[in-house]
Amino acid sequence: MKKGFHYVILTAVILTLASCSTTKYVPDGSYLLDEVRIHTDSKNVKPSNLSIYVRQNPNSKWFSLIKTQLYVYNWSGRDSTRWVNRALRRLGDAPVLYSKEETERSREEMTKAVQNMGYMSATVEYIPKIKKKKLKLAYKVTTGEPYIIRSLKYDVPDEKVWEYMQKDSSSTYLSEGMYFNVNILDNERQRITNNLLRNGYYKFNKDYISYTADTVRGTHQVDLTLHLARYRQHSDDELRNHPQYSINKVNFITDYNVLQTSALSSVEVNDSIHYKGIPIYYKDRLYLRPKVLSDNLRITPGELYNESEVQRTYSNFGRLPVLKYTNIRFFETQVGDSTKLNTYVMLTKNKHQAVSFELEGTNSAGDLGAAASVSFQNRNVFRGSETFLVKLRGAYEAVSGLGYGHNNYTELGVESSINFPRFMFPFLSNDFKRKIRATTEFGVQYNYQMRPEFTRIVASASWSYKWGLQRQRSQHRIDLLDINYLYMPWIEPEFREQFLDKEQNYILKYNYEDRLIVRTGYSYTYNSAGQALMNNAVIGNSYSIRFNFESAGNLLYAISKMSNLEKNDKDEYTILNIPYAQYIKGDLDFAKNIVIDNRNSIAFRIGGGIAIPYGNARVIPFEKRYFSGGANSVRGWSVRSLGPGSFAGDGNFLNQSGDIKLDASIEYRTRLFWKFRGALFVDAGNIWTLREYEDQPGGKFRFDTFYKQIAVAYGLGLRLDLDFFVLRFDGGMKAVNPEKGKKRFPITHPDFGRDFAFHFAVGYPF
């Protein structure tokens, strides 16, 4: 009956959409633009590269299938005074009416674009096909034979500029035999300009560079000449060589308010000091140490003007939390040598101290709770833009189904950290520290957790470095030292007797004992979108790579061996009677986003990891073990409810963890309306253990069977994208279950109550 009801509802929705005419609001004599296609006769000219020149596109489709928003618009009545009709029209999209003028402009721009690729004789025609009130439009691109550069010459009368061009000639984009591609010619102009800007040519721009192209009669060959125009400051001045500028003086103004004044002469200054020959002007009190200003400066008096060093200076000061804005200005000297530049680095300070409060709701496998935190931040503790943070946090959660003396979870925690915007390590030169541009962070944390079955204290201390490269595309992190002490002062006697005292529950017992984890690690993240991702800019195809490696206990194990320490009754070395963990762990993850059009994209991810205990441990600590299922994994299962292997679970989430993990996901993402986005997804993956454990039967990884134990799920997602954060609602259904028996292929006999999992999360899954 349930299935029949679902089919009836689905049929009714389809019939409703089909019965609603897409041309309801198309006036007589006009046509609904139903489809636009581009056809080219050359593999080198792809339709996808020309689609940006199409000025008129059909109504958008959800998942590239259904023009849902056009249907919604057409559901509205013609009486625009009724609020229902106005609401439907706001939610929907008005029909796109074919415009011959826009089509002609698209054809012209497309023709110009193909000709700029080197196909000078290319033509574009459009072919409309009309059926009733609908019109399908096809652009037919005929490229013709491409024009080839036969010879390449240079007309550069400025000898010094020519010398710089020759030194950098190995990087040129131009060569004889290449297509006469106008885009590449323009890129060469910009490349030459960037090179000259790095070598003192402060006033140079690419407009000084031009080309002459002579075609050889009767052929598709071009003789190309690059010209450099000489410099003239005013129209009535004589032509001369381009001036090469060097830096004369560098000055700091530390209390510049960009919102109050833009004129340098009106900046309020009360005092100044000199540091390494550089004057530093300030109003009341110098809030940054002079050495901090000098170490982040890349503009050097006496050296040639270098645009890349100017940008590095901007980047360096932009990293300092104590500063809000940085503005660098250059002025030509009015006396003496006119090719000198006086430099002013003007800094606008940020608020030094801040207090913030946070409230949050929590949902752990259906158990609801709340948490609150208060934090204090000082962005300039030692007058070097060091950031000091202290945070207090408390949480409460009602835990269901355990049946002990109390059924709640209470957490109290305090953490503190201090971040230095420089690389702090002994025995390293100042030049190396300046080049690496890393931040150093020291942190401590104390966390008290009281659950129905145990009380746990986690104390930790860390020392780490972070730095980014390539315009924020890549990020590195080194955890030089991370010490965690897990202390279990109380365990509920009934829980200990029922679970921990059983010999076969080795993994469970291991994770309810005092433990010391001393680890080091390295992580690397690369995102091809770079700063565009940070600035919420429009992003095309992009990909990301994440790698993480860590090891723990090696140094302690070496010390224990060398000191001939005795092991405890569990065959473990201890430090102050506390056993320590020893393992290595590595993760690798790759994700890619492919844009179909401005409303639809496909994203996929594949990743895996392995954690190997050895030496002083037979098991990985629970905090470092893998789990599967949940909002960011195989979404047909709840969090920590899948695996390992074909293990069906025994109600204890600790036993549903492993040492190996494989994950893969693919999503078809689409814009719905307003801030809402939709997704169709398929997930696959599982976890496994390296050893066979009695309390995890079927969980060991075996090369001849693991592929049979990969779980598969499918589902729908709804996302509310508010730019600064994303609320995500995903519903997943099991398709392939690694458990043995009748539940193996739920996709053939789905049971909503058994196979469905709902997930609420913040942010996209990958």
C-alpha positions in Angstrom: 0.0 0.0 0.0 2.8 2.4 0.9 4.6 1.8 -2.4 1.4 2.3 -4.3 0.7 5.5 -2.5 4.2 6.8 -3.4 3.7 5.9 -7.1 0.3 7.7 -7.1 1.9 10.9 -5.6 4.8 10.8 -8.1 2.4 10.3 -11.1 0.3 13.2 -9.9 3.3 15.5 -9.7 4.4 14.6 -13.2 1.0 15.0 -14.6 0.6 18.4 -12.9 3.9 19.6 -14.4 3.1 18.2 -17.8 -0.4 19.8 -17.9 1.0 23.3 -17.1 1.9 24.9 -20.5 5.4 26.4 -20.6 4.1 29.0 -23.1 1.3 30.3 -21.0 2.8 33.7 -20.7 4.4 33.9 -24.2 2.7 36.7 -26.1 1.5 36.1 -29.7 4.2 36.8 -32.2 6.9 35.9 -29.6 8.7 32.6 -28.9 9.9 30.8 -25.8 13.7 30.2 -26.1 13.6 26.5 -25.4 17.1 25.4 -26.3 20.5 26.8 -27.3 23.3 24.6 -28.8 26.7 25.4 -30.3 28.2 23.2 -33.1 31.8 23.6 -34.3 33.7 21.8 -37.1 37.0 21.8 -35.2 38.1 19.8 -32.2 40.4 22.7 -31.2 37.4 25.1 -30.8 35.1 23.6 -28.1 31.5 24.7 -27.7 32.0 25.0 -23.9 34.6 27.7 -24.5 32.1 29.7 -26.6 29.1 29.4 -24.4 30.2 32.5 -22.4 29.4 34.6 -25.5 25.8 33.5 -25.7 23.8 36.5 -24.4 20.5 34.8 -24.1 20.0 31.4 -22.5 16.8 29.3 -22.0 15.1 29.1 -18.6 17.2 27.2 -16.1 16.6 23.5 -15.4 16.8 21.7 -12.1 19.4 19.0 -12.4 19.5 19.9 -16.2 16.2 18.1 -16.6 13.1 20.1 -15.6 12.4 23.8 -15.9 10.8 23.8 -12.5 11.0 27.6 -11.9 9.3 28.3 -15.2 6.5 25.9 -14.2 6.2 27.7 -10.9 5.9 31.0 -12.6 3.2 29.7 -14.9 1.2 28.4 -12.0 0.4 32.0 -11.1 -2.8 33.5 -12.3 -3.1 36.6 -14.5 -4.4 38.8 -11.7 -1.2 40.4 -10.4 -3.0 42.0 -7.4 -3.4 38.7 -5.7 -0.6 37.9 -3.2 -0.5 34.2 -4.3 0.2 35.1 -7.9 2.9 37.6 -6.9 4.6 35.1 -4.6 4.6 32.4 -7.3 6.1 34.9 -9.8 8.8 35.9 -7.3 9.7 32.2 -6.7 9.6 31.3 -10.4 11.4 32.5 -13.5 9.6 34.4 -16.2 9.8 32.8 -19.7 12.8 33.8 -21.7 11.5 35.3 -25.0 13.7 34.9 -28.1 15.4 38.1 -29.1 16.8 38.4 -32.6 19.0 41.4 -31.6 20.6 39.5 -28.7 21.2 36.5 -31.0 22.9 38.7 -33.5 25.1 40.2 -30.8 26.0 36.7 -29.6 26.9 35.7 -33.2 29.2 38.8 -33.5 31.0 38.2 -30.2 31.3 34.5 -30.9 32.8 35.2 -34.4 35.3 37.7 -32.9 36.3 35.1 -30.2 37.0 32.3 -32.8 38.9 34.7 -35.0 41.0 35.7 -32.0 42.0 32.1 -31.7 43.7 32.3 -35.0 40.9 31.3 -37.4 40.7 34.7 -39.1 38.2 33.5 -41.8 35.8 31.9 -39.3 32.1 32.5 -39.6 29.2 31.9 -37.3 25.6 31.5 -38.3 22.5 30.8 -36.2 19.7 28.5 -37.2 16.3 28.9 -35.4 13.8 26.1 -35.4 10.2 27.0 -34.5 7.6 24.7 -33.3 4.4 26.4 -32.2 5.5 29.0 -29.6 8.8 27.4 -28.9 12.1 28.1 -30.6 15.3 26.0 -30.6 18.5 27.9 -31.6 21.7 26.4 -33.0 24.9 28.3 -33.6 27.0 26.8 -36.4 30.7 27.7 -36.2 32.8 27.2 -39.3 36.4 27.8 -38.4 38.2 27.5 -41.7 42.0 27.1 -41.9 44.0 28.7 -39.0 46.6 31.4 -39.6 50.1 30.5 -38.7 53.0 32.8 -37.6 55.7 32.4 -40.3 58.2 34.9 -38.9 58.6 36.8 -35.7 60.5 40.1 -35.4 61.0 42.7 -32.6 61.1 46.5 -32.9 62.4 47.6 -29.6 64.3 50.9 -29.8 65.0 51.1 -26.0 68.2 49.1 -25.6 67.9 48.6 -21.8 64.4 47.3 -22.1 65.5 45.0 -25.0 68.2 43.7 -22.7 65.7 42.7 -20.1 63.4 41.1 -22.7 66.3 39.0 -24.0 67.2 37.8 -20.5 63.6 36.6 -20.0 63.1 35.3 -23.5 63.0 31.6 -22.4 59.6 32.4 -20.8 58.0 33.9 -24.0 54.6 32.6 -25.2 55.5 33.5 -28.9 57.2 31.2 -31.4 57.3 30.7 -35.1 54.8 28.1 -36.3 52.2 28.8 -33.6 48.6 29.8 -34.3 48.0 33.6 -34.7 46.1 33.6 -31.4 45.3 37.2 -30.2 44.7 36.0 -26.6 48.3 34.6 -26.5 49.6 37.8 -28.0 48.0 39.8 -25.2 49.3 37.4 -22.6 52.8 38.0 -24.0 52.3 41.8 -23.6 51.3 41.3 -19.9 54.3 38.9 -19.3 56.8 41.5 -20.6 55.1 44.2 -18.6 55.3 42.1 -15.4 59.0 41.4 -16.0 59.8 45.1 -16.5 57.7 46.1 -13.4 60.0 43.7 -11.4 63.1 45.6 -12.7 62.4 49.2 -11.9 60.0 50.3 -14.7 57.4 51.8 -12.3 55.4 53.6 -14.9 55.4 50.9 -17.6 52.1 49.3 -18.8 51.2 46.9 -21.6 49.8 49.7 -23.8 53.4 50.5 -24.7 53.5 47.2 -26.6 51.8 46.6 -29.9 51.9 44.2 -32.9 52.0 44.5 -36.7 50.7 41.4 -38.5 51.3 41.1 -42.3 49.6 38.3 -44.1 51.3 36.6 -47.0 49.1 36.8 -50.0 47.5 33.6 -51.1 48.4 31.8 -47.9 47.4 31.5 -44.2 50.7 32.7 -43.0 51.5 35.8 -40.9 54.7 37.8 -40.5 54.5 39.2 -36.9 56.4 42.2 -35.5 56.3 43.2 -31.8 56.7 47.0 -31.3 57.7 48.9 -28.2 56.7 52.6 -28.0 59.1 55.0 -26.4 58.2 56.9 -23.3 56.5 60.3 -23.3 55.1 61.8 -20.0 53.1 64.6 -21.7 51.8 64.8 -25.3 54.2 67.7 -26.1 57.3 66.1 -24.6 60.0 64.5 -26.6 60.2 60.7 -26.9 62.8 59.1 -24.7 63.7 55.8 -23.2 61.5 54.4 -20.4 62.6 55.7 -17.0 63.9 53.1 -14.6 63.1 53.9 -10.9 64.9 53.0 -7.7 63.7 53.4 -4.1 64.9 56.5 -2.4 63.5 56.5 1.1 60.9 54.3 2.9 58.7 55.8 5.6 56.1 54.2 7.9 52.9 55.9 9.1 51.3 53.7 11.6 48.2 55.6 12.5 46.7 56.2 9.1 42.9 56.3 9.0 41.8 55.6 5.4 38.1 56.5 6.3 39.0 60.0 7.5 41.5 61.2 5.0 43.2 60.3 1.7 45.7 63.2 1.6 49.1 62.4 3.0 49.6 66.0 4.3 46.6 65.8 6.5 47.7 62.6 8.5 47.9 63.4 12.2 51.4 62.6 13.5 52.9 63.5 16.9 56.2 61.7 17.1 58.6 59.5 15.2 61.6 57.2 15.7 64.2 55.8 13.2 65.0 52.1 13.0 67.7 50.8 10.6 67.5 54.2 8.8 63.8 54.0 8.3 61.6 56.7 9.9 58.5 55.5 11.7 55.8 58.1 12.3 53.0 57.6 14.9 50.4 59.6 16.7 50.4 58.9 20.5 52.1 55.5 21.1 53.8 53.1 18.7 51.8 49.9 19.0 54.1 47.7 16.9 57.8 47.1 17.6 60.0 48.6 15.0 61.6 45.2 14.3 58.2 43.8 13.3 57.7 46.6 10.8 61.2 46.1 9.4 60.9 42.3 9.1 57.7 42.5 7.1 59.0 45.1 4.7 60.3 43.9 1.3 60.9 47.4 -0.2 64.6 48.2 0.2 66.1 51.7 -0.2 68.7 51.9 -3.0 67.3 49.0 -5.0 65.2 49.1 -8.1 61.5 49.3 -7.9 60.0 45.8 -7.9 56.3 45.3 -8.1 56.5 41.7 -6.8 58.2 43.0 -3.6 55.5 45.6 -3.2 52.9 42.8 -3.4 54.8 40.7 -0.9 54.9 43.7 1.5 51.1 44.0 1.1 50.8 40.3 1.8 53.1 40.3 4.8 51.3 43.2 6.6 47.9 41.7 5.6 48.8 38.7 7.7 49.1 40.7 10.9 45.8 40.6 12.9 46.6 43.9 14.6 46.3 45.7 11.2 43.0 46.5 9.4 44.3 48.1 6.2 47.7 48.6 4.4 48.3 51.3 1.8 51.6 51.8 0.0 52.2 55.1 -1.9 55.1 56.2 -4.1 56.1 59.8 -4.9 58.7 60.9 -7.4 61.4 63.1 -5.8 61.0 66.7 -6.8 64.7 67.6 -6.6 67.8 65.9 -8.0 67.4 62.6 -9.9 63.7 62.3 -10.9 63.9 58.5 -11.2 63.9 58.1 -7.4 60.8 57.1 -5.5 59.9 58.0 -1.9 57.8 55.3 -0.4 55.2 55.6 2.3 53.8 52.5 4.0 50.6 53.6 5.7 49.0 51.3 8.3 45.5 51.3 9.8 45.3 49.5 13.1 42.5 47.0 14.0 40.8 46.7 17.4 43.3 45.0 19.7 40.9 43.3 22.1 37.6 41.5 21.6 35.1 39.4 23.6 32.7 37.0 21.9 29.9 34.7 23.0 28.6 31.6 21.2 25.5 29.5 21.6 25.0 26.3 19.7 22.6 23.3 19.6 24.0 19.8 19.3 22.6 16.6 17.9 24.7 13.4 18.5 23.0 10.4 16.9 19.6 11.8 18.0 20.6 13.0 21.4 19.9 16.7 21.7 21.9 19.2 23.7 23.2 22.7 23.9 26.6 24.4 24.4 27.8 27.9 25.2 31.2 29.5 25.1 32.8 32.8 25.8 36.2 33.8 24.5 38.6 36.7 24.9 41.1 37.7 22.2 44.0 40.1 22.3 45.6 40.7 18.8 48.7 42.5 20.0 50.0 40.9 23.3 53.7 41.7 22.9 53.4 44.6 20.4 54.3 42.2 17.6 50.7 41.3 16.4 50.7 38.2 18.5 47.2 36.8 19.1 46.3 35.5 22.5 43.1 33.6 22.9 41.4 32.1 25.9 38.0 30.3 25.6 35.7 28.8 28.2 33.1 26.3 27.0 30.3 24.3 28.6 27.9 21.7 27.1 25.0 19.6 28.1 23.3 16.7 26.3 20.6 14.3 27.2 21.8 10.8 26.5 19.2 8.2 25.8 19.1 4.4 26.2 22.0 3.7 28.6 20.0 3.1 31.8 22.6 4.1 34.3 22.3 6.4 37.4 22.1 9.5 35.3 21.4 10.0 31.6 23.2 13.2 30.7 26.5 14.3 29.3 28.2 17.3 30.7 31.4 18.9 29.3 33.4 21.8 30.7 36.5 23.0 29.0 39.1 25.8 28.8 41.6 26.4 26.1 44.2 29.0 25.5 46.6 29.7 22.6 49.0 32.3 21.5 49.9 32.8 17.8 53.0 34.5 16.6 52.9 35.8 13.0 56.5 34.5 12.3 58.5 31.3 12.2 59.9 30.8 15.7 62.6 28.1 16.0 66.2 28.3 17.3 69.3 28.1 15.1 67.6 29.4 11.9 68.7 32.6 10.1 66.5 35.6 9.9 66.5 35.5 6.1 65.0 32.0 6.2 62.4 33.0 8.8 61.4 36.0 6.6 61.1 33.9 3.5 58.9 31.1 4.9 56.2 33.5 6.2 54.9 30.9 8.7 52.9 31.5 11.9 53.8 29.7 15.1 51.2 28.6 17.6 51.4 27.3 21.1 48.3 26.0 22.8 47.0 24.3 25.9 43.6 22.7 26.6 41.8 21.1 29.5 38.5 19.3 29.0 36.3 17.6 31.6 33.7 15.1 30.3 31.1 13.4 32.5 28.9 10.8 30.8 26.6 8.2 32.3 29.2 5.4 31.9 32.4 7.3 32.7 34.2 10.5 33.6 37.1 11.5 31.4 39.7 14.3 31.5 41.6 15.3 28.4 44.6 17.6 28.8 46.7 18.7 25.9 49.5 21.0 24.8 50.7 21.7 21.2 53.4 23.5 19.2 52.6 24.0 15.5 53.5 26.0 12.4 51.3 27.1 9.5 52.0 28.8 6.2 50.5 29.3 2.8 51.9 29.7 -0.7 50.7 30.4 -4.3 48.0 33.0 -3.5 46.4 30.9 -0.7 46.1 27.9 -3.0 48.3 25.7 -0.8 48.4 25.5 3.0 51.0 23.6 5.1 50.8 22.7 8.7 53.5 21.1 10.9 52.5 19.8 14.4 56.0 19.7 15.8 54.7 18.5 19.2 51.2 17.6 20.3 50.9 16.0 23.7 47.5 14.5 24.9 46.9 13.0 28.3 43.6 11.0 28.6 42.7 10.3 32.2 39.7 8.1 33.3 39.1 8.9 37.0 35.7 7.0 37.2 33.9 4.3 35.2 30.4 3.1 36.1 30.8 -0.3 37.8 27.9 -1.9 35.8 29.4 -0.7 32.5 32.9 -2.0 33.5 31.5 -5.4 34.5 29.2 -5.7 31.4 31.7 -4.6 28.8 35.3 -3.8 29.9 36.0 -6.9 32.0 35.2 -9.3 29.1 38.4 -10.6 27.5 37.2 -10.4 23.9 36.4 -6.6 24.2 40.1 -5.7 23.9 39.5 -2.6 21.7 36.8 -1.3 24.0 38.9 -1.8 27.1 42.0 -0.2 25.6 40.1 3.0 24.9 38.8 3.3 28.5 42.2 3.3 30.1 44.6 6.2 30.9 46.7 6.9 27.9 49.5 9.3 26.8 49.7 10.4 23.1 52.8 12.3 22.0 52.6 12.9 18.3 54.1 14.9 15.4 52.4 15.5 12.1 52.3 17.2 8.8 49.3 18.2 6.6 49.1 19.8 3.2 46.0 21.2 1.5 45.8 22.5 -2.1 42.8 24.2 -3.6 43.1 25.4 -7.2 40.4 28.0 -6.5 42.8 29.9 -4.1 41.7 33.4 -3.1 38.6 33.2 -5.3 37.2 30.6 -2.8 38.0 32.9 0.1 36.4 35.9 -1.5 33.2 34.1 -2.6 34.1 34.9 -6.3 32.6 33.0 -9.2 34.6 29.7 -9.4 34.9 27.6 -12.5 36.3 24.0 -12.6 38.4 23.5 -9.5 40.0 20.7 -7.5 41.5 20.2 -4.1 44.1 17.8 -2.6 44.4 17.0 1.1 47.3 15.0 2.6 47.9 14.3 6.3 50.6 12.2 8.0 51.3 11.8 11.7 53.2 9.5 14.0 53.1 9.0 17.8 55.2 7.4 20.5 58.5 6.9 18.5 60.7 9.1 20.6 59.2 7.8 23.9 59.7 4.2 22.6 63.4 4.9 21.8 63.9 6.4 25.2 62.2 3.4 26.9 64.4 1.0 24.9 67.6 2.9 25.6 66.8 3.2 29.3 65.8 -0.5 29.6 62.5 0.4 31.3 60.3 -2.4 32.4 56.9 -3.1 30.8 53.7 -3.3 32.8 51.5 -6.4 33.0 50.0 -5.6 29.6 53.4 -5.6 27.9 53.5 -1.8 27.5 56.2 0.7 28.3 55.0 3.5 30.5 56.0 7.1 31.4 55.1 8.0 35.0 53.1 4.8 35.1 51.0 6.0 32.1 51.1 3.8 28.9 51.6 5.7 25.7 50.3 5.1 22.2 52.5 4.3 19.2 51.3 4.4 15.6 51.6 6.0 12.2 48.7 7.3 10.2 48.3 8.7 6.7 45.3 10.2 4.8 44.9 11.3 1.2 41.8 12.9 -0.3 41.1 14.3 -3.8 38.0 16.3 -4.8 37.0 18.0 -8.0 34.2 20.4 -9.1 33.1 20.4 -12.7 30.9 23.3 -13.8 28.2 22.4 -16.4 26.6 25.8 -16.6 25.8 28.7 -14.2 23.3 26.6 -12.3 24.6 23.1 -12.5 27.8 21.3 -11.5 29.1 17.9 -10.7 31.4 17.3 -7.7 33.2 14.1 -6.8 35.6 13.0 -4.1 37.7 10.0 -3.5 39.9 9.4 -0.4 41.4 6.9 2.0 43.5 6.4 5.0 45.4 3.9 7.1 46.5 3.9 10.7 49.0 1.3 11.9 49.6 0.5 15.6 53.0 -1.0 16.4 55.7 -1.1 19.1 54.0 -0.1 22.3 50.4 -0.5 21.1 48.2 -3.1 19.5 45.3 -0.7 18.9 44.9 2.9 17.6 43.4 5.3 20.2 39.7 5.9 19.6 40.3 9.6 18.8 42.6 8.5 15.9 40.5 5.6 14.6 38.3 5.8 11.5 34.6 5.6 11.4 32.1 5.6 8.5 28.6 6.8 8.0 27.3 10.3 8.8 26.9 13.6 7.0 30.4 13.6 5.5 30.7 9.9 4.6 28.3 7.2 3.3 25.1 9.0 4.0 22.8 6.0 3.9 24.1 5.2 7.4 24.0 7.3 10.6 27.3 8.5 12.0 29.6 5.7 13.3 27.1 3.0 12.3 28.8 1.4 9.3 31.5 -1.3 9.4 34.1 -2.4 9.9 33.9 -4.7 6.9 30.7 -6.9 7.1 30.4 -6.4 10.8 26.7 -5.5 11.5 27.4 -3.8 14.8 26.5 -4.6 18.4 25.1 -1.3 19.6 28.5 -0.1 20.8 29.9 2.7 18.6 33.5 2.1 19.7 33.4 -1.3 18.0 32.3 0.3 14.7 35.7 1.9 14.2 38.7 0.8 12.2 42.3 1.2 11.0 41.6 1.6 7.2 39.1 3.8 5.4 38.0 4.2 1.8 35.5 6.8 0.8 34.0 8.0 -2.6 31.2 10.4 -3.4 29.7 12.1 -6.4 27.1 14.8 -6.3 25.0 16.5 -9.0 24.5 20.0 -7.6 21.9 22.5 -8.9 20.6 26.0 -8.0 16.9 25.8 -7.0 15.7 29.3 -6.1 16.8 32.2 -3.9 19.6 30.8 -1.6 18.5 27.2 -1.9 20.6 24.5 -3.7 19.8 20.9 -4.4 21.9 17.8 -4.8 21.6 14.2 -6.0 24.3 12.1 -4.6 25.8 8.6 -4.5 28.3 7.6 -1.8 30.4 4.5 -1.4 32.9 3.3 1.2 33.6 1.5 4.4 36.2 0.9 7.2 38.3 -2.1 8.1 40.6 -3.3 10.8 44.2 -4.5 10.3 43.7 -7.4 12.7 40.9 -9.9 13.4 39.2 -9.0 16.7 36.6 -11.2 18.4 34.3 -8.2 19.1 34.4 -7.1 15.4 33.8 -10.3 13.4 34.2 -9.8 9.6 36.0 -6.5 10.1 39.5 -7.4 8.9 40.7 -6.0 5.6 41.4 -8.7 3.1 42.4 -8.0 -0.5 40.2 -10.8 -1.9 37.0 -9.7 -0.2 37.2 -6.0 0.7 35.6 -4.8 -2.6 32.5 -7.0 -1.7 32.2 -5.0 1.6 32.0 -1.6 0.1 28.7 0.1 1.1 26.8 2.2 -1.4 24.1 4.8 -0.7 22.1 7.3 -2.7 20.0 10.3 -1.8 18.8 13.9 -2.1 20.1 17.0 -0.5 18.8 20.5 0.2 21.3 23.3 1.1 20.7 26.9 2.2 23.7 28.8 1.0 24.0 32.1 2.9 27.5 32.8 1.5 29.2 33.0 5.0 27.9 29.6 5.9 25.8 26.7 4.5 23.1 24.8 6.2 22.8 21.3 4.7 20.0 18.7 4.9 20.8 15.3 3.3 18.6 12.2 3.2 20.4 9.0 2.2 19.1 5.5 1.4 21.1 2.3 1.6 21.7 0.7 -1.8 24.3 -2.0 -1.1 24.8 -3.2 2.5 28.1 -5.0 3.3 26.3 -7.1 6.0 25.6 -10.7 5.0 22.1 -12.0 4.6 18.8 -10.6 3.3 19.9 -7.0 3.9 22.7 -7.3 1.3 20.9 -5.3 -1.6 18.3 -3.0 -0.1 18.1 -1.1 -3.4 16.0 -3.9 -4.8 13.6 -4.0 -1.7 13.9 -0.6 -0.1 12.4 -0.1 3.4 12.2 3.6 4.4 12.2 2.8 8.1 15.2 0.5 7.9 17.4 2.0 5.1 16.9 5.8 5.5 19.2 8.2 7.3 18.7 12.0 7.7 21.7 14.3 8.3 21.9 17.9 9.3 25.2 19.6 8.9 27.0 23.0 8.3 29.0 23.3 5.1 29.3 21.2 2.0 30.4 17.5 2.4 33.5 18.2 0.3 
